[in-house]
Amino acid sequence: MFLRVGPRRALCRYLTSYSPKVRAYPFKLSPSDAILEISQSLTVLGSGDPAALFRSLTRSGPVQPEKIVPVYFPAWFIDAEIEASTAFPGPSGSENGNVTAVFINSYLPGHTMDKLSSVSLLSENLAVSETVPFSAELETQFDTKVTCLPFMTTPFSILDAANSLPASDCRIDEDIQIEPSSIHTNLISAYPVLIPLYLAQYSFEYVSKTVLLEAHSEEGRIFVERVQRPEPNEDSSSVTDDTEQTGPKIPHKVSDVKGNDLADSITRLFLRITTTLEEWLEKAEAQKNPESRYLWYARGRPTTFANISNLVIPPTWTLRKPLHIPDWHRWVDNFFTPDSLRRLVVDDRKMGDPRIRPFTKEEVKQVRIFFMLGQERAKAHTFADHISKVEVTGGQEKTIQEVKAYAESLCDRRVKATPAWWKEWENLPK
């Protein structure tokens, strides 16, 4: 189960306050809407137990959870331009140069809730225009108190940790190697946001499962906890932890049915069907999202933590093979584990760092313009470098000079487009 935030600490409603920089997505589903959405998935899932499967298939109305909790989960959306010295195979051996990666709307959990922090909650429905400043009114929605989890991590400590990574951890694939000590940031903006979720606890004969529903959209993803169902004990007294079983023993496998009358035959047939269905469901669950150790998706698809929109390579490089951005996504995502996130916990949770910005259109726009000018500058320099190697006439020489002048003008425009808060941070004592 992950309805807990720490050892022996049940998930309860935090009394927390947030910085004015924090923005939130309102809940678009009520608890009853959430139960209905989840129930439709549970009917298909079968809950991991034949008797529970039978009840879910024959029940009228949605399957009711033992507990359902609306939660505001803290997260960081990150825009960043990061540069590092990189070795790449060329036609005559390894080539070295600086590669710049532009991260747009990347994701970092703001809390260290083990299983929940192991998945990315990024989705295309999380538009900047949908956010509102957090206020006390958001602590109660649909007449229900919302559990507001505090921010516990900071994205900036990732950058500090990156510089001390062992070289073996900085290999993108068998050919591409990053020098960890060279990793530095040209600009980073971290946006603190609160993502609305429902965490529902379901208990069945031999297993409890937590189901998570994204509540910022009417079509939010549904995550199901991966739980290995234990084999039922032959001793009926072990069916529950603290109560004795009363009434007839419920059969859970074909060998439990001893009689030969019509009712027993029907029961055996039902158990064979549910066992086959369970085996199929277990295989399907194992195949779904194998990269997620703790959860699988009953609705929707996984998203990456890193979202690299552009890679800028040195114009002098001759690529022997293409650069695949998904390879870089996977490399970054491998670092996001519950253990690594716990190392990002900081004592000072203040939002005074100028690199922390509210997630608004105005803030995002100025950062994206800075990135766009950098990409245009790289293209102009690359074009100028290539055409300068070609035998040119007098008229073409003028074109080359114009391209170089345009590239230099982009450098000036980018300096002017640098956000004032970034200049403020650069001038702070380090």
C-alpha positions in Angstrom: 0.0 0.0 0.0 1.1 3.6 -0.5 -1.5 5.4 1.5 1.4 6.2 3.8 4.0 8.9 3.6 6.5 7.5 6.0 7.1 4.6 8.5 4.1 4.2 10.8 2.6 7.4 9.5 -0.8 7.2 7.9 -1.7 9.6 5.2 -3.5 12.4 7.0 -4.5 15.9 6.1 -1.4 18.1 6.4 -1.8 21.6 7.8 0.6 23.2 5.4 1.1 26.6 3.9 2.5 27.3 0.4 4.5 30.1 -1.1 2.6 32.6 -3.3 4.7 31.1 -6.2 2.8 27.8 -5.9 0.0 27.2 -8.3 -2.6 24.5 -8.4 -4.9 22.6 -10.7 -8.4 22.5 -9.4 -10.2 19.1 -8.9 -12.5 18.4 -11.8 -13.9 15.2 -10.3 -15.9 14.7 -7.1 -15.2 11.7 -4.8 -18.3 10.0 -6.2 -17.1 10.6 -9.8 -13.7 9.2 -8.9 -15.2 6.1 -7.4 -17.3 5.5 -10.5 -14.3 6.0 -12.8 -12.1 3.6 -10.7 -14.9 1.0 -10.4 -15.1 0.6 -14.1 -11.4 -0.3 -14.2 -11.7 -2.6 -11.1 -14.5 -4.6 -12.8 -12.0 -5.5 -15.6 -9.1 -6.0 -13.2 -10.9 -8.6 -11.1 -9.0 -7.3 -8.0 -6.6 -10.3 -7.9 -9.1 -12.8 -6.2 -11.7 -15.1 -7.7 -14.4 -14.4 -5.2 -13.8 -10.7 -5.4 -13.9 -10.9 -9.2 -17.2 -12.7 -9.1 -18.7 -10.0 -6.8 -17.3 -7.2 -8.9 -18.8 -8.7 -12.1 -22.2 -9.3 -10.5 -22.5 -6.2 -8.3 -25.0 -3.5 -9.2 -23.4 -0.1 -8.8 -19.7 0.9 -8.5 -17.2 -1.0 -6.3 -16.8 1.0 -3.1 -13.4 1.6 -1.6 -12.5 1.3 2.0 -11.1 4.8 1.9 -10.7 7.5 -0.8 -8.6 10.5 -0.1 -8.3 13.7 -2.3 -4.6 14.7 -2.3 -2.7 17.7 -3.6 0.6 16.2 -4.7 3.5 18.7 -5.0 5.5 18.6 -8.1 8.1 20.6 -10.0 7.8 21.4 -13.7 11.2 22.3 -15.0 12.5 24.3 -18.0 16.3 24.2 -18.4 19.1 24.5 -20.8 22.0 22.3 -19.7 25.4 22.0 -21.3 28.1 19.4 -20.9 31.3 18.2 -22.6 30.4 15.0 -24.5 32.4 12.4 -26.4 30.8 11.0 -29.5 32.1 8.6 -32.2 33.3 10.4 -35.4 34.6 9.0 -38.7 38.2 9.1 -37.4 37.7 8.4 -33.8 36.1 10.0 -30.8 35.1 13.6 -31.1 34.6 15.9 -28.1 32.6 19.0 -27.7 29.8 20.7 -25.8 26.3 19.4 -26.2 23.4 21.5 -25.1 20.1 19.8 -24.0 16.9 21.9 -23.8 14.4 20.5 -21.3 10.8 21.7 -21.7 8.2 20.9 -19.0 10.2 18.2 -17.4 9.0 16.7 -14.1 10.3 16.1 -10.6 8.2 14.9 -7.7 8.0 17.4 -4.9 7.4 14.7 -2.3 9.1 11.4 -1.5 6.0 9.2 -1.2 7.7 6.0 -2.3 5.6 4.5 -5.0 3.8 7.7 -6.1 7.1 9.5 -6.5 8.4 6.7 -8.8 6.1 7.7 -11.7 5.9 10.9 -13.7 2.6 12.7 -13.3 3.2 14.8 -16.4 0.3 14.8 -18.9 -0.8 16.8 -21.9 -3.8 17.9 -19.9 -1.7 19.9 -17.4 -1.8 23.2 -19.4 -0.3 26.3 -17.9 -3.6 28.1 -18.5 -5.4 25.7 -16.2 -3.5 26.6 -13.0 -4.7 29.0 -10.3 -2.8 30.5 -7.4 -3.1 28.3 -4.3 -5.5 29.7 -1.7 -7.3 28.4 1.4 -10.4 27.9 -0.7 -8.7 25.0 -2.5 -8.3 23.1 0.7 -11.9 22.1 0.4 -13.4 21.0 -2.9 -16.7 19.2 -3.6 -17.3 19.7 0.2 -14.4 17.4 0.9 -11.2 18.4 2.8 -8.1 17.9 0.6 -4.8 16.5 2.0 -2.1 19.0 1.0 1.3 17.4 1.0 4.3 19.8 1.5 7.2 20.3 -0.9 10.2 18.2 0.3 12.5 18.2 -2.7 14.3 20.7 -4.7 15.3 20.3 -8.4 18.5 22.3 -7.9 20.2 19.6 -5.8 20.0 17.3 -8.8 22.4 19.6 -10.6 24.8 19.5 -7.7 24.6 15.7 -7.6 25.2 15.4 -11.3 28.7 16.9 -11.1 29.8 14.2 -8.8 28.4 11.2 -10.7 30.8 8.4 -11.5 31.8 8.3 -15.2 30.2 4.9 -15.5 26.8 6.5 -14.8 27.3 9.1 -17.5 27.2 6.9 -20.5 24.1 7.4 -22.7 24.8 4.3 -24.7 27.9 2.3 -25.8 29.3 5.3 -27.7 28.2 8.5 -26.1 29.9 9.6 -22.9 29.2 12.7 -20.8 31.9 14.3 -18.6 30.0 14.7 -15.3 32.2 17.5 -13.9 31.5 19.6 -17.0 27.7 19.7 -16.5 26.5 23.2 -16.0 23.3 25.2 -16.4 22.8 28.0 -18.8 19.4 28.7 -17.4 16.8 26.8 -15.3 13.3 27.7 -14.2 11.5 25.5 -11.7 7.7 25.9 -11.4 6.1 24.5 -8.2 2.6 23.1 -8.9 0.0 21.0 -7.0 -1.5 18.1 -8.9 -4.9 16.9 -7.8 -5.2 13.1 -7.2 -7.6 10.6 -5.6 -6.0 7.7 -3.7 -8.4 4.9 -3.1 -7.9 1.9 -0.9 -9.6 -1.4 -1.9 -9.5 -4.5 0.2 -10.4 -7.9 -1.1 -10.2 -11.5 0.2 -6.4 -11.7 0.4 -5.1 -8.5 -0.9 -5.4 -4.7 -0.6 -4.7 -2.5 -3.5 -4.3 1.3 -3.9 -5.6 2.9 -7.0 -4.7 6.4 -8.0 -6.8 8.6 -10.3 -5.6 11.9 -11.8 -8.4 14.5 -11.0 -7.3 17.5 -13.0 -9.1 16.0 -16.0 -12.3 14.1 -16.6 -10.2 11.6 -18.5 -7.2 11.3 -16.1 -5.0 8.3 -15.9 -5.7 5.5 -13.5 -2.7 3.8 -11.8 -3.0 0.5 -10.1 -0.5 -0.7 -7.4 1.4 -3.8 -8.4 0.6 -6.4 -5.7 1.6 -10.1 -5.6 -1.5 -11.9 -4.4 -0.4 -14.4 -1.7 -1.7 -18.0 -1.8 -4.6 -18.5 0.5 -3.9 -20.6 3.6 -5.7 -23.9 4.0 -6.5 -22.8 7.6 -9.7 -20.7 7.3 -8.7 -18.8 10.5 -5.9 -17.1 8.5 -8.4 -15.5 6.0 -8.4 -12.3 8.0 -5.9 -10.7 10.4 -8.2 -9.8 13.3 -11.6 -11.5 12.8 -12.7 -15.1 12.5 -14.4 -16.2 9.4 -18.0 -17.1 9.9 -20.3 -19.0 7.6 -19.3 -21.5 4.9 -15.8 -21.4 3.6 -15.5 -19.7 0.2 -13.7 -21.9 -2.3 -10.7 -20.2 -4.0 -9.4 -23.0 -6.2 -10.9 -26.0 -8.0 -9.4 -28.5 -5.4 -11.5 -26.8 -2.7 -14.7 -28.2 -4.3 -15.2 -31.8 -3.1 -18.8 -32.6 -4.2 -20.2 -33.8 -7.5 -23.6 -32.3 -7.7 -24.7 -29.6 -10.2 -23.8 -26.7 -7.8 -20.3 -28.1 -7.3 -19.8 -28.6 -11.0 -20.9 -25.0 -11.7 -18.6 -23.7 -9.0 -15.6 -25.7 -10.4 -16.4 -24.3 -13.9 -16.5 -20.8 -12.5 -13.2 -21.2 -10.7 -11.5 -22.6 -13.8 -12.8 -19.5 -15.7 -11.7 -17.0 -13.1 -8.3 -18.8 -12.6 -7.7 -18.6 -16.4 -8.8 -15.0 -16.4 -6.5 -14.2 -13.4 -3.5 -15.8 -15.1 -4.2 -13.7 -18.2 -4.6 -10.6 -16.1 -1.4 -11.2 -14.3 0.5 -11.7 -17.6 -1.2 -8.5 -19.0 -0.2 -6.6 -15.8 3.4 -7.8 -16.1 3.5 -6.7 -19.7 2.0 -3.3 -19.1 4.5 -0.6 -18.4 7.4 -2.9 -17.4 9.5 0.2 -16.7 7.2 1.0 -13.7 8.2 -1.2 -10.8 5.4 -0.2 -8.5 2.4 0.8 -10.7 0.7 -0.1 -13.9 -1.8 1.9 -15.9 -5.4 0.8 -16.1 -6.1 3.9 -18.2 -3.6 6.1 -20.1 0.1 5.6 -20.7 3.3 6.5 -18.8 5.2 9.7 -19.4 8.8 10.4 -18.9 10.4 12.6 -16.2 12.7 14.3 -18.7 11.3 16.0 -21.7 14.2 17.1 -24.0 12.9 19.2 -26.8 16.2 19.9 -28.5 19.8 18.8 -28.6 22.4 21.2 -29.9 25.7 19.6 -31.0 29.0 21.3 -32.1 28.7 22.4 -35.8 32.1 20.7 -36.5 30.8 17.2 -35.6 30.3 14.7 -38.3 27.7 12.2 -37.0 28.4 8.6 -37.7 25.0 7.7 -36.3 21.9 9.7 -35.4 21.3 11.1 -31.9 18.1 9.6 -30.4 16.5 11.9 -27.9 14.5 9.0 -26.3 17.9 7.5 -25.3 18.7 10.6 -23.4 15.2 10.6 -21.8 15.7 7.1 -20.5 19.2 7.9 -19.2 17.8 10.8 -17.2 14.7 8.9 -16.0 16.9 6.0 -14.6 18.1 8.4 -11.9 14.6 8.9 -10.5 14.1 6.2 -7.8 12.6 6.4 -4.3 16.0 6.2 -2.8 17.5 8.9 -5.1 14.6 11.2 -4.4 15.0 10.9 -0.7 18.5 12.2 -1.2 17.0 15.4 -2.7 15.1 16.2 0.5 16.2 19.6 1.9 15.6 21.1 5.3 15.1 24.6 3.9 11.9 24.4 2.0 11.6 28.2 1.4 10.7 29.4 -2.0 13.0 32.4 -2.0 15.4 31.1 -4.7 14.9 33.4 -7.7 15.0 30.4 -10.0 11.7 29.2 -8.6 9.0 30.9 -10.6 5.2 30.7 -10.7 3.8 28.5 -13.5 2.2 31.3 -15.5 2.1 32.1 -19.3 4.2 35.2 -18.8 7.0 33.4 -16.8 7.1 30.4 -19.2 7.1 32.6 -22.3 10.2 34.6 -21.4 12.1 31.4 -20.7 11.0 29.7 -23.9 12.1 32.8 -25.9 15.5 32.6 -24.4 15.7 28.9 -25.4 14.4 29.6 -28.9 17.1 32.3 -29.5 19.8 29.9 -28.4 18.6 27.2 -30.9 18.3 29.8 -33.7 21.8 31.0 -32.9 23.2 27.4 -33.1 21.5 26.9 -36.5 22.9 30.1 -37.8 26.5 29.2 -36.6 26.2 25.7 -38.1 25.0 27.1 -41.4 27.8 29.6 -41.5 30.4 27.0 -40.6 29.2 24.7 -43.4 29.0 27.2 -46.2 32.4 28.7 -45.3 34.0 25.3 -46.2 32.6 25.5 -49.7 34.4 27.3 -52.5 32.5 30.5 -53.0 32.3 33.4 -55.5 32.2 37.0 -54.6 28.5 37.1 -54.3 28.4 34.1 -52.0 31.0 35.6 -49.8 28.6 38.4 -49.0 25.9 35.8 -48.0 28.4 34.1 -45.6 29.1 37.4 -43.9 25.4 38.2 -43.6 24.8 34.8 -42.0 27.6 35.3 -39.5 26.3 38.8 -38.7 22.8 37.3 -38.2 24.3 34.7 -35.8 26.1 37.4 -33.8 22.9 39.4 -33.6 21.1 36.4 -32.1 23.8 36.3 -29.4 23.0 40.0 -28.5 19.3 39.4 -28.6 19.6 36.3 -26.3 21.6 38.4 -23.8 18.9 41.0 -23.7 16.2 38.3 -23.4 17.8 36.8 -20.3 15.2 37.0 -17.5 16.1 39.5 -14.8 15.7 36.9 -12.0 18.4 34.7 -13.7 20.8 37.7 -13.7 19.9 38.2 -10.0 20.7 34.6 -9.2 24.0 34.8 -11.1 25.0 37.8 -9.0 24.3 36.1 -5.7 27.3 34.9 -3.7 27.8 31.2 -4.2 
